[in-house]
Amino acid sequence: MRVGPIHYPDDARGTSISGVGDADHWDEEWQVATVKSAPQEVMNAIEQALLAAQWQKAASTSGDTLRSTWRFKGDDGAVWTASYVLTKGSDRLIGRTILQN
């Protein structure tokens, strides 16, 4: 299932930096500009969007780098794995999404 909009905290704004992939994988880098939101608050917003799309959470880690791994069925019926990684930069949060079939 496709993910709908991510409702970041009020002070946070996400933008895509780059993305590349094909029918079997996708790799995207993005950033979230925020004044006061903690990385975990931003990850919570991402996870809420994934739950709403009926993806299933497989694992997560915390610490300096947050990682959340999910599984979902693609439009072709194949099971995909998605990893969302979030790290704190000097003035923004840096994210990476990796999807694999």
Order of alpha helices (4+ residues) and beta strands (2+ residues): beta-beta-alpha-beta-beta-beta-beta
